[in-house]
Amino acid sequence: MKKIFPFIAFVGFGGMLLASGLLAQSSMKAKEMGQMKMMYDPSTVETIKGEVVSVDSVKMSESMMKMMGTGKGMGMTGTPYGIHISVKTDKETIPVHLGPAWFVSKQETKTLVNDKIEVHGSRIMYEEKPGLCAAEVKKGTNVLNFRNEDGTPLWSGKDMPMK
């Protein structure tokens, strides 16, 4: 019994440490989830149609990582890159922020220059310029999903794709 008690106490203490670590991690994820949605505003959601004039891999700044919902605590390693497309509509040519390169590359359908697409997303101001933060991109009958209706990025693993 004397040998078992210290083992039980050790296991119990270890369990408490593990539980407190999980609680801290879940509150950190909640904080990150808030940051991920910070630029996406459901009240500014719109749909545009146009032609893709460029597809760019852009090294993300700290503010871009917050907007896109990537960075520390999100399993990122190395230099983070985001995929941006420019879409020419009847009214304007507007940059569209899709998501982190690793997530965009996993989509079955690729967005290429000269593609005719429809983008559903939140109109944002980024570095004092207008843009869209994409929730969904339609290319023909194919749909690429990036965020749910409240703006939570699908790469966060928290939600299923939009219908």
C-alpha positions, -999 to 999 in steps of 0.1 A, spaced: 0 0 0 29 24 8 42 20 -28 8 23 -44 -2 55 -27 26 77 -42 18 62 -76 -19 71 -73 -10 106 -60 14 110 -90 -12 98 -115 -38 121 -99 -15 151 -100 -6 143 -136 -43 141 -145 -49 175 -129 -20 190 -149 -33 174 -181 -68 187 -175 -56 222 -167 -35 222 -199 -66 211 -219 -87 238 -204 -60 264 -212 -58 250 -248 -95 252 -253 -97 288 -240 -67 296 -264 -86 281 -293 -117 302 -284 -95 333 -285 -80 323 -318 -115 316 -332 -124 352 -323 -94 365 -341 -101 343 -371 -135 359 -376 -124 394 -368 -121 406 -404 -150 386 -418 -183 404 -412 -215 386 -420 -233 419 -424 -210 428 -454 -214 395 -473 -220 398 -510 -217 377 -541 -197 388 -571 -192 373 -606 -162 378 -628 -130 364 -643 -99 355 -625 -71 378 -637 -44 365 -613 -37 338 -587 -10 347 -562 8 330 -533 14 358 -508 36 357 -477 13 365 -449 19 395 -426 10 392 -389 -23 411 -396 -30 388 -426 -25 357 -404 -50 371 -380 -75 378 -407 -70 344 -424 -70 325 -391 -36 310 -392 -4 312 -372 8 301 -338 -15 275 -322 -30 265 -356 -4 239 -364 15 262 -387 52 257 -393 76 276 -415 66 307 -435 29 309 -439 15 318 -474 -20 327 -484 -36 323 -518 -52 355 -532 -70 358 -565 -79 390 -584 -114 390 -599 -124 414 -626 -161 421 -624 -183 446 -645 -175 472 -619 -140 466 -605 -110 443 -601 -110 432 -565 -86 410 -545 -101 379 -530 -85 363 -500 -91 325 -502 -71 309 -474 -38 294 -464 -19 278 -493 -19 244 -476 -57 245 -473 -63 258 -508 -40 232 -523 -62 204 -508 -93 216 -527 -102 193 -556 -110 222 -579 -84 247 -586 -90 284 -594 -69 294 -625 -64 326 -645 -93 332 -670 -117 311 -650 -152 325 -648 -162 323 -611 -187 335 -585 -174 345 -551 -196 346 -519 -177 365 -492 -174 394 -468 -163 428 -482 -134 440 -461 -109 468 -460 -74 454 -458 -44 479 -457 -69 506 -467 -79 488 -498 -112 470 -505 -112 432 -509 -133 401 -503 -127 374 -477 -141 343 -495 -165 319 -479 -173 301 -511 -161 301 -547 -182 286 -575 -165 275 -607 -190 260 -630 -208 233 -610 -179 229 -586 -179 247 -552 -149 255 -531 -157 262 -494 -135 283 -472 -156 296 -443 -189 289 -427 -217 314 -425 -204 333 -394 -169 335 -410 -151 307 -391 -124 293 -414 -129 257 -424 -92 251 -419 -97 256 -382 -114 222 -381 -143 235 -361 -171 234 -387 -183 215 -417 -184 232 -452 -213 253 -462 -241 237 -482 
